[in-house]
Amino acid sequence: MSTLYLLNKPFHMLSQFTDTQGRATLADIIDIPDIYPAGRLDYDSEGLLLLTDDGALAHHISSPDHKQPKTYWVQVEGEPNEEALKALRGGITLNDGPTKQAKVRRISPPHLPERQPPVRYRATVPTSWLELTITEGRNRQVRRMTAHIGHPTLRLIRAAIGSWQLAGLAPGEWRKETLHMPQRPASPTSLHSRKRTTK
């Protein structure tokens, strides 16, 4: 049996518990000893982060070998046309090589708290939202992908990792799940959730 913590990381918070420069860290919102993130989320990105004290589980979640799909809600500058979305779906070539195929669709603006500080508003430049699912985890990959098609990312929220969902967690909130694993990490669909916990 293992324990997993699902946390909604706020904007401008590090995905770690200490920092020598005085920036916000996970220690500001969760006080559980001996846990660490299974994977990372950029300082200027928001959303779902998974934490555990189980090394095997952390590896199962974060290792590229297991190809856990990661779903993001992405606010981009401008309005990508179908050709741009098709390029993302088929894979594009970044400076560190071609990306794998992605799932992409246009979505209505999700119901989210306003970011602090808010995204810069420009009356002459429209914005739009995409839902983008990838199976890779390169550095700032989603931002580089949208920039490549000419639509820079303005706001980025990770909504899901595998079957683990951000739903129900406000920025800075977390909940605890107990995973029953007889020998090796089970797939997310076989997990048993416990009640939500917030600090």
MDAnalysis code that builds the backbone (N, CA, C; Angstrom):
import MDAnalysis as mda
import numpy as np

u = mda.Universe.empty(597, n_residues=199, atom_resindex=np.repeat(np.arange(199), 3), trajectory=True)
u.add_TopologyAttr("name", ["N", "CA", "C"] * 199)
u.add_TopologyAttr("resid", np.arange(1, 200))
u.add_TopologyAttr("resname", ["MET", "SER", "THR", "LEU", "TYR", "LEU", "LEU", "ASN", "LYS", "PRO", "PHE", "HIS", "MET", "LEU", "SER", "GLN", "PHE", "THR", "ASP", "THR", "GLN", "GLY", "ARG", "ALA", "THR", "LEU", "ALA", "ASP", "ILE", "ILE", "ASP", "ILE", "PRO", "ASP", "ILE", "TYR", "PRO", "ALA", "GLY", "ARG", "LEU", "ASP", "TYR", "ASP", "SER", "GLU", "GLY", "LEU", "LEU", "LEU", "LEU", "THR", "ASP", "ASP", "GLY", "ALA", "LEU", "ALA", "HIS", "HIS", "ILE", "SER", "SER", "PRO", "ASP", "HIS", "LYS", "GLN", "PRO", "LYS", "THR", "TYR", "TRP", "VAL", "GLN", "VAL", "GLU", "GLY", "GLU", "PRO", "ASN", "GLU", "GLU", "ALA", "LEU", "LYS", "ALA", "LEU", "ARG", "GLY", "GLY", "ILE", "THR", "LEU", "ASN", "ASP", "GLY", "PRO", "THR", "LYS", "GLN", "ALA", "LYS", "VAL", "ARG", "ARG", "ILE", "SER", "PRO", "PRO", "HIS", "LEU", "PRO", "GLU", "ARG", "GLN", "PRO", "PRO", "VAL", "ARG", "TYR", "ARG", "ALA", "THR", "VAL", "PRO", "THR", "SER", "TRP", "LEU", "GLU", "LEU", "THR", "ILE", "THR", "GLU", "GLY", "ARG", "ASN", "ARG", "GLN", "VAL", "ARG", "ARG", "MET", "THR", "ALA", "HIS", "ILE", "GLY", "HIS", "PRO", "THR", "LEU", "ARG", "LEU", "ILE", "ARG", "ALA", "ALA", "ILE", "GLY", "SER", "TRP", "GLN", "LEU", "ALA", "GLY", "LEU", "ALA", "PRO", "GLY", "GLU", "TRP", "ARG", "LYS", "GLU", "THR", "LEU", "HIS", "MET", "PRO", "GLN", "ARG", "PRO", "ALA", "SER", "PRO", "THR", "SER", "LEU", "HIS", "SER", "ARG", "LYS", "ARG", "THR", "THR", "LYS"])
u.atoms.positions = np.array([
    [0.844, -1.192, 0.000],
    [0.000, 0.000, 0.000],
    [0.877, 1.239, 0.000],
    [0.583, 2.183, -0.887],
    [1.352, 3.413, -1.004],
    [0.421, 4.610, -0.896],
    [1.004, 5.749, -0.596],
    [0.224, 6.976, -0.472],
    [0.666, 7.965, -1.532],
    [-0.309, 8.596, -2.155],
    [-0.059, 9.593, -3.186],
    [-0.808, 10.868, -2.816],
    [-0.153, 12.000, -3.045],
    [-0.766, 13.297, -2.780],
    [-0.932, 14.035, -4.103],
    [-2.152, 14.467, -4.388],
    [-2.453, 15.245, -5.586],
    [-2.553, 16.697, -5.174],
    [-1.744, 17.548, -5.776],
    [-1.633, 18.941, -5.353],
    [-1.803, 19.858, -6.555],
    [-2.497, 20.966, -6.349],
    [-2.660, 21.980, -7.381],
    [-1.604, 23.062, -7.144],
    [-0.519, 22.984, -7.902],
    [0.587, 23.929, -7.721],
    [0.211, 25.302, -8.276],
    [0.319, 26.334, -7.455],
    [0.016, 27.679, -7.952],
    [1.095, 28.210, -8.892],
    [0.745, 29.264, -9.593],
    [1.676, 29.999, -10.448],
    [2.813, 30.561, -9.595],
    [4.014, 30.575, -10.159],
    [5.215, 31.111, -9.507],
    [5.484, 30.436, -8.168],
    [5.469, 29.103, -8.202],
    [5.900, 28.286, -7.077],
    [6.796, 27.184, -7.630],
    [7.897, 26.917, -6.937],
    [8.802, 25.856, -7.360],
    [8.223, 24.490, -7.020],
    [8.557, 23.491, -7.823],
    [8.137, 22.109, -7.569],
    [9.154, 21.414, -6.671],
    [9.495, 22.044, -5.574],
    [10.450, 21.518, -4.606],
    [10.158, 22.169, -3.262],
    [10.821, 21.668, -2.214],
    [10.494, 22.100, -0.854],
    [11.443, 23.145, -0.283],
    [12.545, 23.421, -0.940],
    [13.482, 24.428, -0.446],
    [13.952, 25.306, -1.587],
    [14.397, 26.518, -1.227],
    [14.938, 27.430, -2.224],
    [15.824, 28.441, -1.524],
    [16.978, 28.712, -2.094],
    [17.918, 29.655, -1.490],
    [17.645, 31.098, -1.881],
    [16.690, 31.312, -2.808],
    [16.413, 32.661, -3.301],
    [15.103, 33.237, -2.765],
    [14.492, 32.555, -1.834],
    [13.299, 33.085, -1.207],
    [12.021, 32.949, -2.011],
    [12.037, 32.124, -3.051],
    [10.833, 31.932, -3.851],
    [9.875, 30.958, -3.148],
    [8.603, 31.018, -3.526],
    [7.603, 30.120, -2.949],
    [7.939, 28.672, -3.305],
    [7.723, 27.770, -2.349],
    [7.992, 26.347, -2.553],
    [6.805, 25.526, -2.059],
    [6.860, 24.231, -2.309],
    [5.798, 23.340, -1.863],
    [5.642, 23.342, -0.349],
    [6.713, 23.654, 0.379],
    [6.632, 23.707, 1.840],
    [5.647, 24.757, 2.325],
    [5.311, 25.706, 1.475],
    [4.351, 26.747, 1.850],
    [2.912, 26.235, 1.868],
    [2.645, 25.094, 1.228],
    [1.256, 24.638, 1.126],
    [1.032, 23.200, 1.580],
    [2.080, 22.407, 1.764],
    [1.890, 21.033, 2.230],
    [3.008, 20.674, 3.200],
    [2.627, 20.184, 4.371],
    [3.572, 19.881, 5.436],
    [3.492, 18.392, 5.776],
    [3.994, 17.583, 4.858],
    [4.033, 16.131, 5.032],
    [5.503, 15.713, 4.945],
    [6.041, 15.041, 5.947],
    [7.466, 14.686, 5.907],
    [7.778, 13.606, 4.879],
    [8.978, 13.699, 4.314],
    [9.570, 12.644, 3.496],
    [8.814, 12.342, 2.204],
    [8.124, 13.329, 1.642],
    [7.528, 13.150, 0.328],
    [8.271, 14.024, -0.682],
    [8.144, 13.663, -1.934],
    [8.814, 14.424, -2.993],
    [8.002, 14.279, -4.272],
    [8.161, 15.214, -5.210],
    [7.355, 15.172, -6.432],
    [7.743, 14.006, -7.334],
    [6.729, 13.401, -7.947],
    [6.944, 12.404, -8.998],
    [6.845, 13.152, -10.323],
    [7.951, 13.718, -10.750],
    [7.948, 14.604, -11.906],
    [7.955, 16.050, -11.453],
    [7.962, 16.962, -12.425],
    [8.076, 18.374, -12.101],
    [7.045, 19.179, -12.898],
    [6.900, 20.427, -12.489],
    [6.047, 21.371, -13.189],
    [6.750, 22.716, -13.106],
    [6.884, 23.403, -14.236],
    [7.666, 24.632, -14.285],
    [7.179, 25.680, -13.296],
    [8.081, 26.542, -12.897],
    [7.804, 27.637, -11.966],
    [6.622, 28.487, -12.430],
    [6.536, 28.743, -13.731],
    [5.482, 29.609, -14.257],
    [4.297, 28.828, -14.829],
    [4.210, 27.535, -14.513],
    [3.055, 26.728, -14.886],
    [2.265, 26.380, -13.623],
    [1.022, 25.983, -13.830],
    [0.122, 25.688, -12.723],
    [-0.437, 24.281, -12.874],
    [-1.092, 23.811, -11.805],
    [-1.869, 22.597, -11.945],
    [-1.339, 21.387, -11.220],
    [-1.698, 20.210, -11.745],
    [-1.539, 18.958, -11.028],
    [-0.076, 18.554, -10.868],
    [0.277, 18.285, -9.607],
    [1.586, 17.745, -9.261],
    [1.335, 16.577, -8.327],
    [2.004, 15.438, -8.569],
    [1.860, 14.244, -7.746],
    [3.080, 14.097, -6.851],
    [2.833, 13.776, -5.579],
    [3.908, 13.606, -4.609],
    [3.720, 12.297, -3.863],
    [4.836, 11.677, -3.464],
    [4.773, 10.409, -2.742],
    [6.068, 10.199, -1.969],
    [6.043, 9.240, -1.030],
    [7.282, 8.830, -0.350],
    [7.752, 7.470, -0.858],
    [7.108, 6.977, -1.910],
    [7.394, 5.652, -2.476],
    [8.212, 5.823, -3.752],
    [9.475, 5.440, -3.703],
    [10.358, 5.628, -4.850],
    [9.923, 4.850, -6.077],
    [9.442, 3.611, -5.887],
    [9.006, 2.802, -7.028],
    [7.785, 3.427, -7.689],
    [6.878, 3.947, -6.889],
    [5.701, 4.589, -7.443],
    [6.081, 5.869, -8.187],
    [6.986, 6.653, -7.604],
    [7.429, 7.883, -8.265],
    [8.049, 7.570, -9.624],
    [8.839, 6.505, -9.690],
    [9.457, 6.115, -10.956],
    [8.389, 5.685, -11.958],
    [7.414, 4.918, -11.496],
    [6.350, 4.449, -12.376],
    [5.591, 5.624, -12.989],
    [5.377, 6.671, -12.194],
    [4.620, 7.822, -12.671],
    [5.441, 8.681, -13.626],
    [6.708, 8.920, -13.275],
    [7.492, 9.922, -13.999],
    [8.372, 9.365, -15.108],
    [8.628, 8.076, -15.119],
    [9.537, 7.522, -16.122],
    [8.934, 7.584, -17.520],
    [9.706, 8.045, -18.519],
    [9.221, 8.045, -19.912],
    [8.865, 6.648, -20.408],
    [9.438, 5.607, -19.785],
    [9.156, 4.243, -20.219],
    [7.683, 3.879, -20.062],
    [7.009, 4.517, -19.113],
    [5.610, 4.181, -18.845],
    [4.639, 5.079, -19.607],
    [5.174, 6.144, -20.217],
    [4.394, 7.003, -21.123],
    [3.047, 7.430, -20.534],
    [3.077, 7.930, -19.297],
    [1.849, 8.454, -18.720],
    [1.407, 9.682, -19.513],
    [0.211, 9.686, -20.085],
    [-0.237, 10.885, -20.801],
    [-0.445, 12.039, -19.827],
    [-0.049, 13.215, -20.246],
    [-0.222, 14.422, -19.436],
    [-1.073, 15.395, -20.240],
    [-2.143, 15.866, -19.626],
    [-3.087, 16.747, -20.299],
    [-2.977, 18.149, -19.738],
    [-2.898, 19.120, -20.639],
    [-2.736, 20.526, -20.267],
    [-3.850, 21.367, -20.865],
    [-4.275, 22.379, -20.114],
    [-5.111, 23.449, -20.655],
    [-4.191, 24.615, -20.955],
    [-4.211, 25.068, -22.179],
    [-3.227, 26.046, -22.637],
    [-3.933, 27.264, -23.224],
    [-3.704, 28.420, -22.619],
    [-4.183, 29.672, -23.201],
    [-3.083, 30.208, -24.094],
    [-3.410, 30.404, -25.367],
    [-2.395, 30.844, -26.319],
    [-2.782, 32.191, -26.916],
    [-1.771, 32.852, -27.402],
    [-1.993, 34.124, -28.098],
    [-2.508, 33.833, -29.497],
    [-3.579, 34.511, -29.887],
    [-4.144, 34.298, -31.204],
    [-5.089, 33.114, -31.253],
    [-5.484, 32.746, -32.455],
    [-6.439, 31.666, -32.667],
    [-5.878, 30.678, -33.690],
    [-5.264, 29.592, -33.229],
    [-4.660, 28.627, -34.160],
    [-5.685, 28.072, -35.144],
    [-5.291, 27.988, -36.416],
    [-6.185, 27.400, -37.405],
    [-5.999, 25.884, -37.429],
    [-6.776, 25.225, -38.246],
    [-6.734, 23.767, -38.269],
    [-5.382, 23.243, -38.744],
    [-4.735, 23.973, -39.627],
    [-3.409, 23.548, -40.090],
    [-2.404, 23.530, -38.942],
    [-2.474, 24.546, -38.078],
    [-1.567, 24.608, -36.924],
    [-1.850, 23.457, -35.960],
    [-3.126, 23.163, -35.717],
    [-3.466, 22.061, -34.822],
    [-3.040, 20.720, -35.420],
    [-3.178, 20.592, -36.724],
    [-2.763, 19.362, -37.388],
    [-1.255, 19.150, -37.228],
    [-0.490, 20.240, -37.280],
    [0.963, 20.130, -37.095],
    [1.287, 19.600, -35.702],
    [0.591, 20.093, -34.685],
    [0.823, 19.613, -33.325],
    [0.460, 18.139, -33.198],
    [-0.654, 17.757, -33.803],
    [-1.095, 16.357, -33.709],
    [-0.116, 15.406, -34.374],
    [0.486, 15.839, -35.459],
    [1.372, 14.963, -36.210],
    [2.791, 14.912, -35.691],
    [3.152, 15.862, -34.837],
    [4.523, 15.949, -34.348],
    [5.285, 17.028, -35.084],
    [5.966, 17.877, -34.342],
    [6.753, 18.956, -34.932],
    [8.199, 18.816, -34.476],
    [9.104, 19.436, -35.195],
    [10.525, 19.321, -34.883],
    [10.983, 20.538, -34.090],
    [11.400, 20.293, -32.855],
    [11.964, 21.328, -31.998],
    [13.484, 21.244, -32.057],
    [14.138, 22.118, -31.307],
    [15.606, 22.113, -31.387],
    [16.235, 20.872, -30.766],
    [15.457, 20.106, -29.992],
    [15.983, 18.852, -29.450],
    [15.330, 17.641, -30.118],
    [14.803, 17.840, -31.321],
    [14.283, 16.719, -32.090],
    [12.769, 16.751, -32.241],
    [12.233, 15.826, -33.041],
    [10.790, 15.806, -33.296],
    [10.001, 15.358, -32.064],
    [8.825, 15.944, -31.905],
    [7.940, 15.512, -30.831],
    [7.100, 14.330, -31.318],
    [6.577, 13.590, -30.358],
    [5.648, 12.516, -30.703],
    [4.284, 13.109, -30.992],
    [3.430, 12.314, -31.576],
    [2.088, 12.783, -31.869],
    [1.379, 13.201, -30.584],
    [0.556, 14.238, -30.676],
    [-0.168, 14.759, -29.527],
    [-1.651, 14.800, -29.841],
    [-2.451, 14.795, -28.801],
    [-3.883, 15.027, -28.950],
    [-4.142, 16.499, -28.681],
    [-4.838, 17.171, -29.570],
    [-5.092, 18.601, -29.440],
    [-6.527, 18.897, -29.854],
    [-7.200, 19.721, -29.067],
    [-8.518, 20.203, -29.467],
    [-8.750, 21.586, -28.877],
    [-9.574, 22.353, -29.551],
    [-9.977, 23.651, -29.006],
    [-10.988, 23.422, -27.889],
    [-10.918, 24.242, -26.830],
    [-11.878, 24.143, -25.737],
    [-12.363, 25.536, -25.363],
    [-13.496, 25.590, -24.710],
    [-13.959, 26.850, -24.135],
    [-13.063, 27.200, -22.952],
    [-12.965, 28.471, -22.595],
    [-12.142, 28.829, -21.438],
    [-12.573, 28.038, -20.201],
    [-11.673, 27.293, -19.574],
    [-12.063, 26.511, -18.388],
    [-12.392, 27.436, -17.224],
    [-13.182, 26.919, -16.296],
    [-13.552, 27.697, -15.111],
    [-12.389, 27.638, -14.124],
    [-11.608, 28.708, -14.095],
    [-10.401, 28.765, -13.274],
    [-10.365, 30.066, -12.490],
    [-9.754, 30.044, -11.303],
    [-9.520, 31.312, -10.618],
    [-8.579, 32.175, -11.454],
    [-8.743, 33.470, -11.384],
    [-7.831, 34.352, -12.107],
    [-6.425, 34.183, -11.561],
    [-5.467, 34.107, -12.453],
    [-4.078, 33.956, -12.034],
    [-3.588, 35.235, -11.369],
    [-2.704, 35.070, -10.383],
    [-2.090, 36.226, -9.728],
    [-0.575, 36.177, -9.906],
    [0.012, 37.150, -10.632],
    [-0.650, 38.242, -11.337],
    [-1.376, 37.722, -12.574],
    [-2.409, 38.453, -13.047],
    [-3.190, 37.975, -14.182],
    [-2.391, 37.988, -15.481],
    [-2.861, 37.202, -16.441],
    [-2.278, 37.202, -17.779],
    [-2.466, 38.587, -18.394],
    [-1.448, 39.075, -19.061],
    [-1.526, 40.393, -19.685],
    [-2.613, 40.414, -20.754],
    [-3.461, 41.415, -20.674],
    [-4.553, 41.558, -21.637],
    [-4.179, 42.575, -22.698],
    [-4.379, 42.196, -23.970],
    [-4.120, 43.109, -25.086],
    [-5.376, 43.151, -25.945],
    [-6.004, 44.313, -25.994],
    [-7.295, 44.448, -26.677],
    [-7.212, 44.082, -28.152],
    [-6.047, 44.260, -28.749],
    [-5.912, 44.024, -30.187],
    [-5.502, 42.591, -30.527],
    [-5.209, 41.785, -29.506],
    [-4.750, 40.413, -29.763],
    [-5.671, 39.437, -29.042],
    [-6.462, 38.647, -29.774],
    [-7.341, 37.673, -29.122],
    [-6.528, 36.523, -28.531],
    [-7.138, 35.800, -27.628],
    [-6.514, 34.585, -27.096],
    [-7.501, 33.437, -27.247],
    [-7.015, 32.226, -27.143],
    [-7.871, 31.046, -27.221],
    [-7.283, 29.951, -26.346],
    [-8.108, 28.922, -26.097],
    [-7.694, 27.821, -25.220],
    [-7.639, 26.514, -26.001],
    [-6.610, 25.724, -25.700],
    [-6.440, 24.395, -26.259],
    [-6.327, 23.379, -25.137],
    [-6.763, 22.163, -25.393],
    [-6.445, 21.031, -24.520],
    [-5.432, 20.182, -25.267],
    [-4.280, 19.984, -24.668],
    [-3.149, 19.325, -25.332],
    [-2.677, 18.164, -24.460],
    [-2.625, 16.963, -25.021],
    [-2.172, 15.777, -24.291],
    [-0.930, 15.226, -24.963],
    [0.134, 15.065, -24.171],
    [1.397, 14.546, -24.673],
    [1.848, 13.385, -23.787],
    [2.763, 12.575, -24.308],
    [3.310, 11.454, -23.537],
    [4.790, 11.642, -23.253],
    [5.319, 12.815, -23.580],
    [6.716, 13.121, -23.301],
    [6.792, 14.123, -22.154],
    [8.007, 14.416, -21.719],
    [8.167, 15.380, -20.639],
    [9.414, 16.218, -20.816],
    [9.617, 16.734, -22.005],
    [10.809, 17.563, -22.234],
    [10.669, 18.920, -21.537],
    [11.798, 19.566, -21.362],
    [11.801, 20.869, -20.703],
    [10.949, 21.871, -21.478],
    [9.942, 22.436, -20.813],
    [9.067, 23.470, -21.356],
    [8.492, 23.078, -22.723],
    [8.169, 21.807, -22.858],
    [7.785, 21.275, -24.164],
    [6.518, 21.916, -24.716],
    [5.470, 22.023, -23.907],
    [4.216, 22.569, -24.423],
    [4.409, 24.003, -24.882],
    [5.114, 24.798, -24.108],
    [5.364, 26.191, -24.489],
    [6.141, 26.264, -25.799],
    [7.104, 25.391, -25.967],
    [7.888, 25.405, -27.207],
    [7.056, 24.935, -28.397],
    [6.153, 24.009, -28.151],
    [5.306, 23.514, -29.242],
    [4.364, 24.604, -29.744],
    [3.712, 25.321, -28.825],
    [2.783, 26.359, -29.276],
    [3.526, 27.538, -29.891],
    [4.714, 27.848, -29.377],
    [5.509, 28.919, -29.987],
    [5.915, 28.541, -31.405],
    [6.205, 27.258, -31.615],
    [6.639, 26.786, -32.931],
    [5.558, 27.016, -33.995],
    [4.292, 26.912, -33.605],
    [3.216, 27.122, -34.578],
    [2.755, 28.585, -34.600],
    [3.476, 29.460, -33.909],
    [3.187, 30.886, -33.959],
    [2.157, 31.379, -32.965],
    [1.903, 30.591, -31.902],
    [0.910, 30.976, -30.902],
    [1.498, 30.776, -29.502],
    [2.242, 31.747, -29.006],
    [2.908, 31.601, -27.700],
    [1.920, 31.310, -26.572],
    [2.366, 30.508, -25.628],
    [1.556, 30.184, -24.465],
    [1.531, 31.359, -23.492],
    [0.337, 31.705, -23.041],
    [0.153, 32.765, -22.049],
    [-0.103, 32.198, -20.654],
    [-0.817, 31.081, -20.591],
    [-1.109, 30.428, -19.315],
    [-1.160, 28.930, -19.545],
    [-0.585, 28.173, -18.604],
    [-0.469, 26.726, -18.781],
    [-0.856, 26.034, -17.484],
    [-1.880, 25.175, -17.563],
    [-2.365, 24.431, -16.399],
    [-2.343, 22.950, -16.728],
    [-1.673, 22.144, -15.892],
    [-1.723, 20.695, -16.092],
    [-2.988, 20.168, -15.426],
    [-3.853, 19.565, -16.227],
    [-5.162, 19.123, -15.756],
    [-5.192, 17.655, -15.353],
    [-4.276, 16.844, -15.890],
    [-4.304, 15.413, -15.594],
    [-2.959, 14.778, -15.873],
    [-2.661, 13.731, -15.109],
    [-1.524, 12.845, -15.362],
    [-2.103, 11.437, -15.344],
    [-2.122, 10.774, -16.489],
    [-2.816, 9.503, -16.564],
    [-4.278, 9.707, -16.211],
    [-4.777, 8.932, -15.260],
    [-6.163, 9.065, -14.822],
    [-6.311, 9.943, -13.579],
    [-5.223, 10.480, -13.080],
    [-5.297, 11.395, -11.932],
    [-5.689, 12.776, -12.427],
    [-6.695, 13.357, -11.798],
    [-7.300, 14.590, -12.283],
    [-7.097, 15.740, -11.291],
    [-6.975, 16.940, -11.850],
    [-6.894, 18.153, -11.050],
    [-8.241, 18.527, -10.448],
    [-9.324, 18.057, -11.024],
    [-10.681, 18.489, -10.675],
    [-10.902, 18.510, -9.169],
    [-11.521, 19.596, -8.691],
    [-11.878, 19.720, -7.285],
    [-10.833, 20.357, -6.409],
    [-9.666, 20.666, -6.953],
    [-8.595, 21.270, -6.169],
    [-8.370, 22.717, -6.597],
    [-8.523, 23.637, -5.670],
    [-8.185, 25.033, -5.927],
    [-6.671, 25.195, -5.819],
    [-6.096, 26.267, -6.377],
    [-4.650, 26.474, -6.250],
    [-4.209, 26.422, -4.786],
    [-3.181, 25.619, -4.517],
    [-2.666, 25.467, -3.169],
    [-3.315, 24.360, -2.365],
    [-4.377, 23.730, -2.877],
    [-5.036, 22.637, -2.173],
    [-4.464, 21.292, -2.614],
    [-4.653, 20.296, -1.761],
    [-4.185, 18.950, -2.070],
    [-5.135, 17.924, -1.480],
    [-5.051, 16.703, -2.008],
    [-5.805, 15.594, -1.432],
    [-4.923, 14.345, -1.434],
    [-5.318, 13.409, -0.606],
    [-4.530, 12.202, -0.371],
    [-5.257, 10.989, -0.926],
    [-4.507, 10.103, -1.575],
    [-5.064, 8.853, -2.063],
    [-4.200, 7.695, -1.568],
    [-4.860, 6.604, -1.218],
    [-4.156, 5.385, -0.842],
    [-4.227, 4.410, -2.006],
    [-3.085, 3.918, -2.425],
    [-2.987, 3.008, -3.567],
    [-2.713, 1.612, -3.058],
    [-3.531, 0.655, -3.455],
    [-3.356, -0.734, -3.049],
    [-2.641, -1.476, -4.170],
    [-1.374, -1.791, -3.929],
    [-0.533, -2.384, -4.976],
    [0.108, -3.645, -4.425],
    [-0.358, -4.829, -4.812],
    [0.183, -6.066, -4.251],
    [1.648, -6.303, -4.568],
    [2.098, -5.982, -5.800],
    [3.485, -6.248, -6.158],
    [4.142, -5.059, -6.847],
    [3.451, -4.417, -7.752],
    [4.018, -3.312, -8.504],
    [2.943, -2.249, -8.684],
    [3.308, -1.024, -9.041],
    [2.311, 0.038, -9.169],
    [1.188, -0.344, -10.121],
    [-0.037, -0.186, -9.663],
    [-1.196, -0.471, -10.500],
    [-1.475, 0.705, -11.405],
    [-2.289, 0.474, -12.424],
    [-2.691, 1.569, -13.288],
    [-3.597, 2.505, -12.504],
    [-3.625, 3.804, -12.869],
    [-4.433, 4.754, -12.118],
    [-5.897, 4.367, -12.024],
    [-6.419, 3.607, -12.989],
    [-7.843, 3.286, -12.980],
    [-8.200, 2.302, -11.878],
    [-7.199, 1.657, -11.245],
    [-7.505, 0.679, -10.212],
    [-7.256, 1.223, -8.814],
    [-7.059, 2.520, -8.709],
    [-6.731, 3.109, -7.423],
    [-7.981, 3.429, -6.620],
    [-7.816, 3.455, -5.304],
    [-8.924, 3.766, -4.419],
    [-8.627, 5.119, -3.761],
    [-9.505, 6.079, -3.955],
    [-9.291, 7.422, -3.468],
    [-9.794, 7.572, -2.040],
    [-9.060, 8.369, -1.249],
    [-9.513, 8.742, 0.061],
    [-9.959, 10.180, 0.046],
    [-10.488, 10.633, 1.158],
    [-11.098, 11.956, 1.184],
    [-10.088, 13.045, 0.931],
    [-10.568, 14.145, 0.421],
    [-9.752, 15.312, 0.118],
    [-9.267, 15.947, 1.412],
    [-8.014, 16.394, 1.378],
    [-7.425, 17.048, 2.535],
    [-6.840, 18.371, 2.088],
    [-7.041, 19.416, 2.832],
    [-6.428, 20.696, 2.538],
    [-5.746, 21.231, 3.762],
    [-4.745, 22.065, 3.505],
    [-4.043, 22.680, 4.617],
    [-4.738, 23.970, 5.000],
])
